[in-house]
Amino acid sequence: MEGFISPYPIEIPKFTPKLSLAILASGKGSNFQRILLDIKNKKLDANIKCLIVNNPDCGAIKIAKTFLIPYIVINHKNYNKREDFDIAILETLKKYDVEGVIMVGWMRIVTSILLREFKGRVVNLHPSLLPSFKGNRAIEQTLKSKVRITGCTVHLVNEELDSGEILIQAALPVLNDDTPMTLLSSIQNYEHKIISPGIALAAMKWRKH
């Protein structure tokens, strides 16, 4: 059984000037790479001005080096408060003069410090069909719940965890023999399909297309 995406298809408009984006990542960076490939293949009119990681061993750094994207390590362990951590992130975003922030595998909860400055311009990719299974360990929650359908969601970020406006979702079946690893792989396949359209849908709102 194949999955499906909604809304689909969407026509990604041209953006002039190109979108100026920062990526926040904590993990391997496969969705970061997908965004870069979609830009290279002219599916998304954007420039990635910088990558910010909170983990110095983040796999996304290697991808940034390959694509010659500036990367900055801002380790959350060096900050006592989430607000102080977000202030450091915000200073970096201002330095690179970005208009939108894209969180792909970003394992930190953002505060009002960042959201006030980028209201309506922070986008997150989450590995479940929101509003189900918010927060960390969404895939484990999905398997434990015994649901038969799961998916992924691109949404705007607000101050309530994983509760911002949903932009695009993909749904797919949970198989009887799925494990956390196999389900993650299936979900990531669809994350790669919806991340750039989701960015475009968000940008259409803040650019008022």
MARDO-213160 format. One record per residue (C-alpha): x, y, z; residue in three letters. Coordinates in steps of 0.25 Angstrom, whole numbers, padded with zeros to 4 digits, always signed. Each point is the difference from the previous one (the first is absolute). Layout:
XYZAla/...
END
This chain:
+0000+0000+0000Met/+0006+0013-0004Glu/-0001+0013+0008Gly/-0007+0013-0004Phe/+0003+0015+0001Ile/-0010+0011+0003Ser/-0001+0010-0006Pro/+0006-0006-0012Tyr/+0004+0004-0010Pro/+0004+0014+0003Ile/+0006+0009-0010Glu/+0013+0006+0006Ile/+0000+0015-0004Pro/+0013+0007-0004Lys/+0005+0009+0011Phe/+0007+0013-0004Thr/+0009+0003+0007Pro/+0003-0014+0004Lys/-0004-0004+0014Leu/+0011+0002+0010Ser/+0000-0011+0010Leu/+0007-0006+0012Ala/+0000-0015+0003Ile/+0000-0005+0015Leu/+0004-0015+0001Ala/+0004-0009+0011Ser/+0001-0014-0008Gly/+0005-0006-0012Lys/-0005+0011-0009Gly/-0007-0008-0011Ser/-0011+0010-0001Asn/+0010+0011-0001Phe/+0006-0007-0011Gln/-0013-0001-0007Arg/-0003+0015+0001Ile/+0014+0002-0006Leu/-0003-0009-0012Leu/-0013+0006-0002Asp/+0006+0013-0001Ile/+0011-0005-0009Lys/-0010-0006-0009Asn/-0008+0013-0001Lys/-0012-0006+0008Lys/+0001+0011+0011Leu/+0005+0014-0002Asp/+0008+0002+0012Ala/+0014+0002+0006Asn/+0004-0007+0012Ile/+0008+0011+0007Lys/+0005-0009+0012Cys/-0002-0013+0008Leu/-0001+0001+0015Ile/+0002-0013+0008Val/-0001-0002+0015Asn/+0008-0013-0001Asn/+0015+0001-0004Pro/-0001-0014-0005Asp/-0012+0003-0009Cys/+0000-0007-0013Gly/-0005+0012-0007Ala/+0013+0007+0002Ile/+0006-0010-0011Lys/-0011+0004-0009Ile/+0002+0015+0002Ala/+0015-0002-0003Lys/-0003-0008-0013Thr/-0010+0011-0005Phe/+0009+0012+0005Leu/-0010+0005+0010Ile/+0005+0007+0012Pro/-0003-0007+0013Tyr/+0000+0004+0014Ile/+0000-0009+0013Val/-0008+0006+0011Ile/+0000-0011+0011Asn/-0012+0001+0009His/+0008-0006+0011Lys/+0008+0013+0001Asn/-0013+0007+0005Tyr/-0007+0000+0013Asn/-0013+0005-0006Lys/-0008-0003-0013Arg/-0002+0015-0002Glu/+0015+0003+0001Asp/+0002-0012-0011Phe/-0010+0007-0009Asp/+0006+0013+0002Ile/+0013-0005-0006Ala/-0007-0007-0011Ile/-0007+0013-0003Leu/+0013+0008-0001Glu/+0005-0010-0010Thr/-0013+0001-0008Leu/+0001+0015-0001Lys/+0015-0001-0004Lys/-0004-0008-0012Tyr/-0012+0009-0003Asp/-0010-0011-0002Val/-0015+0001-0001Glu/-0004-0014+0003Gly/+0004-0011+0010Val/-0002-0015-0004Ile/+0001-0010+0011Met/+0003-0014-0005Val/+0004-0010+0011Gly/+0002+0011+0010Trp/-0001-0006+0013Met/-0002+0013+0009Arg/-0013+0007+0004Ile/+0001+0014-0005Val/-0005+0012+0009Thr/-0007+0013-0003Ser/+0014+0007-0001Ile/+0001-0006-0014Leu/-0015-0001-0004Leu/-0003+0015+0003Arg/+0012+0004-0010Glu/-0004-0010-0010Phe/-0016-0001+0002Lys/-0006-0009-0011Gly/+0014-0002-0006Arg/+0005-0012+0008Val/-0004-0014-0006Val/+0002-0014+0006Asn/+0000-0014-0006Leu/-0006-0010+0010His/-0001-0015-0002Pro/-0014-0003+0003Ser/-0014+0004-0005Leu/-0002+0012+0009Leu/-0008+0003+0009Pro/+0004-0015+0004Ser/+0013-0003+0007Phe/+0006+0013+0003Lys/+0014+0002+0006Gly/+0012-0010+0000Asn/-0001-0014-0003Arg/-0012+0001-0009Ala/+0003-0013-0008Ile/+0001-0008+0013Glu/-0013+0006+0004Gln/-0006-0003-0013Thr/+0004-0015+0001Leu/-0004-0001+0015Lys/-0014+0005-0004Ser/-0003-0011-0010Lys/-0005+0010-0010Val/+0000-0004-0014Arg/+0003+0013-0007Ile/+0010+0010+0003Thr/+0008+0010-0008Gly/+0007+0014+0001Cys/-0003+0014+0000Thr/+0005+0014-0004Val/-0005+0010+0009His/+0002+0014+0005Leu/+0006+0001+0014Val/-0007+0008+0012Asn/+0002+0000+0015Glu/-0008-0013+0002Glu/+0008-0013-0004Leu/-0003-0005-0014Asp/-0013+0008+0000Ser/+0002+0010-0011Gly/-0008+0001-0013Glu/+0002-0013-0008Ile/+0005+0003-0014Leu/+0001-0014-0007Ile/+0000-0014+0005Gln/+0003-0014-0006Ala/-0007-0012+0005Ala/+0005-0014-0001Leu/-0003-0014+0006Pro/+0006-0006+0013Val/+0004-0014-0004Leu/-0002-0012+0009Asn/+0015-0003+0001Asp/+0004+0015+0001Asp/+0011+0003+0010Thr/+0005+0014+0004Pro/+0011+0000-0011Met/-0009-0005-0012Thr/-0011+0009+0004Leu/+0010+0012+0001Leu/+0005-0004-0014Ser/-0014+0000-0006Ser/-0004+0013+0006Ile/+0013+0007-0004Gln/-0003-0004-0015Asn/-0013+0008+0001Tyr/+0007+0011+0008Glu/+0009+0002-0012His/-0012+0002-0009Lys/-0007+0010+0009Ile/+0011+0009+0006Ile/+0002+0009-0012Ser/-0015+0002-0003Pro/-0002+0003+0014Gly/+0011+0011+0000Ile/-0007+0006-0012Ala/-0013+0000+0006Leu/+0005+0007+0013Ala/+0008+0010-0009Ala/-0013+0003-0008Met/-0006+0004+0013Lys/+0011+0009+0004Trp/+0003+0005-0014Arg/-0015+0002-0002Lys/+0000-0008-0013His/
END
